[in-house]
Amino acid sequence: MKKLNCILLVDDDDDCNFFHMRLFNKMGITERTEVTVDGKEAIDFLKSVENGSHPQPAIIFLDINMPVMDGWEFLEAYGKLNEGQKAQIVLIMLTTSLNPDDKERALNNPYINDFHNKYLSKEDINKILRRHFPELADLGN
């Protein structure tokens, strides 16, 4: 059964990362999950080379508030990456913020495909798969 090649979590919240990794594994939706704790680590990961090419996760789940480089700063740096480093990545911003300005700002960013509140549920993941990966929509069920 085909799965997503990789999901990249960009979040400094260890509990949230652990929860999401367990959820992805339980649903069987990805070959692997990578975790970075800030935007700089995530950019470094995307610039790295694995087996002769840049890693290209299918989805990046990006937190807004992180140390070193927050989600907004990540998006600015992401925009400067070459196309081979960006690939066909679905970028989803995650937050615990109740600030409606954050959602509006995120959805107006050309790199953000979706916006969700943390923590993701199985239903959220299935909705994301149906919207962005319809060929894999039955994976999480």
The 8 nearest C-alpha neighbors of each residue, nearest first, counted from 0:
[[1, 2, 138, 135, 28, 27, 3, 137],
 [0, 2, 3, 135, 138, 28, 29, 4],
 [3, 1, 29, 28, 4, 30, 0, 135],
 [2, 4, 29, 5, 28, 57, 30, 1],
 [5, 3, 30, 29, 2, 57, 56, 31],
 [6, 4, 56, 31, 32, 3, 57, 29],
 [5, 7, 32, 58, 56, 59, 57, 33],
 [8, 6, 59, 33, 34, 32, 56, 60],
 [7, 9, 34, 60, 59, 10, 35, 33],
 [10, 8, 61, 35, 36, 37, 60, 62],
 [9, 11, 36, 62, 12, 8, 37, 35],
 [10, 12, 36, 65, 13, 37, 9, 35],
 [11, 13, 15, 10, 14, 16, 36, 65],
 [14, 12, 16, 15, 17, 11, 10, 36],
 [15, 13, 17, 16, 12, 18, 19, 11],
 [14, 16, 18, 12, 17, 13, 19, 118],
 [17, 15, 13, 19, 18, 14, 20, 12],
 [16, 18, 14, 20, 15, 19, 13, 21],
 [19, 17, 15, 21, 16, 20, 14, 22],
 [18, 20, 22, 16, 21, 17, 15, 23],
 [21, 19, 17, 23, 22, 18, 16, 24],
 [22, 20, 24, 18, 19, 23, 25, 17],
 [21, 23, 19, 25, 20, 24, 26, 18],
 [24, 22, 26, 20, 25, 21, 28, 27],
 [25, 23, 27, 21, 26, 22, 20, 28],
 [24, 26, 22, 27, 23, 21, 28, 20],
 [25, 27, 139, 23, 24, 28, 22, 140],
 [28, 26, 24, 25, 29, 23, 139, 138],
 [27, 29, 2, 26, 23, 138, 3, 139],
 [30, 28, 3, 2, 31, 4, 5, 27],
 [29, 31, 4, 5, 3, 2, 28, 32],
 [32, 30, 5, 29, 6, 4, 33, 3],
 [31, 33, 6, 5, 7, 34, 20, 29],
 [32, 34, 7, 8, 6, 31, 35, 5],
 [35, 33, 8, 7, 9, 36, 32, 16],
 [34, 36, 9, 40, 41, 37, 8, 10],
 [35, 37, 11, 10, 9, 34, 40, 38],
 [38, 36, 40, 39, 68, 65, 35, 9],
 [37, 39, 68, 73, 41, 40, 69, 42],
 [40, 38, 42, 41, 37, 68, 43, 73],
 [41, 39, 43, 38, 42, 37, 35, 44],
 [40, 42, 38, 44, 39, 43, 35, 45],
 [41, 43, 45, 39, 44, 40, 38, 46],
 [44, 42, 40, 46, 41, 45, 47, 39],
 [43, 45, 41, 47, 42, 46, 40, 54],
 [44, 46, 42, 43, 47, 84, 54, 41],
 [47, 45, 43, 44, 84, 42, 53, 48],
 [48, 46, 44, 45, 53, 43, 49, 54],
 [47, 49, 53, 52, 51, 54, 50, 46],
 [50, 48, 52, 51, 53, 54, 47, 55],
 [51, 49, 52, 48, 53, 54, 47, 55],
 [50, 52, 49, 48, 53, 54, 47, 46],
 [53, 51, 48, 49, 50, 54, 47, 83],
 [52, 54, 48, 47, 84, 49, 55, 46],
 [55, 53, 45, 49, 56, 52, 48, 47],
 [54, 56, 53, 86, 57, 84, 88, 45],
 [55, 57, 5, 6, 58, 7, 54, 88],
 [56, 58, 88, 5, 6, 3, 89, 4],
 [59, 57, 89, 6, 56, 88, 90, 7],
 [58, 60, 7, 90, 8, 6, 61, 91],
 [59, 61, 91, 8, 92, 9, 90, 7],
 [62, 60, 92, 9, 93, 59, 91, 70],
 [61, 63, 93, 10, 94, 70, 92, 64],
 [64, 62, 70, 69, 94, 65, 61, 71],
 [63, 65, 69, 62, 70, 66, 94, 10],
 [66, 64, 69, 37, 11, 68, 63, 67],
 [65, 67, 68, 69, 37, 64, 11, 36],
 [66, 68, 37, 69, 65, 39, 38, 40],
 [69, 67, 38, 39, 66, 37, 72, 73],
 [70, 68, 65, 64, 72, 71, 38, 63],
 [69, 71, 63, 73, 72, 62, 61, 38],
 [70, 72, 74, 73, 69, 75, 63, 68],
 [73, 71, 75, 69, 74, 70, 68, 76],
 [74, 72, 38, 70, 76, 71, 75, 77],
 [75, 73, 77, 71, 72, 76, 78, 70],
 [74, 76, 72, 78, 73, 77, 71, 79],
 [77, 75, 73, 79, 78, 74, 72, 80],
 [78, 76, 74, 80, 79, 75, 73, 42],
 [77, 79, 75, 76, 80, 74, 110, 81],
 [78, 80, 76, 77, 81, 75, 74, 82],
 [81, 79, 77, 78, 84, 82, 85, 76],
 [80, 82, 84, 83, 79, 85, 78, 77],
 [81, 83, 85, 84, 86, 80, 87, 79],
 [84, 82, 86, 81, 85, 53, 80, 52],
 [83, 85, 82, 81, 86, 45, 53, 80],
 [84, 86, 82, 83, 88, 87, 80, 81],
 [87, 85, 83, 88, 84, 82, 55, 56],
 [88, 86, 85, 89, 57, 55, 56, 58],
 [87, 89, 57, 58, 86, 90, 85, 56],
 [88, 90, 58, 112, 57, 59, 91, 87],
 [89, 91, 59, 111, 112, 58, 88, 60],
 [92, 90, 113, 60, 114, 112, 111, 61],
 [91, 93, 61, 114, 60, 62, 115, 113],
 [94, 92, 62, 115, 116, 61, 117, 114],
 [95, 93, 116, 96, 117, 62, 63, 115],
 [94, 96, 117, 116, 97, 93, 118, 63],
 [97, 95, 94, 98, 101, 116, 99, 63],
 [96, 98, 99, 95, 101, 94, 116, 102],
 [97, 99, 100, 96, 101, 102, 95, 103],
 [100, 98, 102, 101, 97, 103, 96, 104],
 [101, 99, 103, 98, 102, 104, 105, 97],
 [102, 100, 104, 99, 103, 98, 105, 96],
 [103, 101, 105, 99, 100, 104, 106, 114],
 [102, 104, 100, 106, 105, 101, 107, 99],
 [103, 105, 101, 107, 102, 106, 100, 108],
 [106, 104, 102, 108, 107, 103, 101, 111],
 [105, 107, 103, 108, 104, 102, 111, 113],
 [108, 106, 104, 105, 103, 109, 111, 102],
 [107, 109, 105, 106, 110, 111, 104, 74],
 [108, 110, 111, 107, 106, 112, 105, 78],
 [111, 109, 108, 112, 90, 74, 78, 89],
 [112, 110, 90, 108, 113, 109, 91, 106],
 [113, 111, 90, 91, 89, 110, 114, 106],
 [112, 114, 91, 111, 92, 115, 106, 90],
 [113, 115, 92, 91, 93, 102, 105, 106],
 [116, 114, 93, 92, 117, 94, 113, 91],
 [115, 117, 94, 93, 95, 118, 119, 114],
 [118, 116, 119, 94, 95, 93, 115, 15],
 [117, 119, 116, 120, 15, 19, 18, 93],
 [120, 118, 117, 123, 121, 124, 116, 19],
 [119, 121, 123, 122, 124, 118, 22, 125],
 [120, 122, 124, 123, 125, 119, 22, 139],
 [121, 123, 125, 120, 124, 126, 119, 127],
 [124, 122, 120, 126, 121, 125, 119, 127],
 [125, 123, 127, 121, 126, 122, 128, 120],
 [124, 126, 128, 122, 127, 123, 139, 129],
 [125, 127, 123, 129, 124, 128, 130, 122],
 [128, 126, 124, 130, 125, 129, 131, 123],
 [127, 129, 132, 125, 136, 131, 126, 130],
 [130, 128, 133, 136, 126, 127, 132, 131],
 [129, 131, 127, 128, 132, 126, 133, 136],
 [130, 132, 128, 129, 127, 133, 89, 126],
 [133, 131, 128, 134, 135, 129, 130, 136],
 [134, 132, 129, 136, 135, 131, 128, 130],
 [133, 135, 132, 136, 129, 137, 128, 131],
 [136, 134, 133, 132, 138, 137, 128, 2],
 [135, 137, 129, 133, 128, 138, 134, 132],
 [138, 136, 135, 140, 139, 134, 125, 129],
 [139, 137, 135, 136, 140, 28, 27, 26],
 [138, 140, 26, 137, 125, 28, 27, 136],
 [139, 137, 138, 26, 125, 136, 121, 27]]
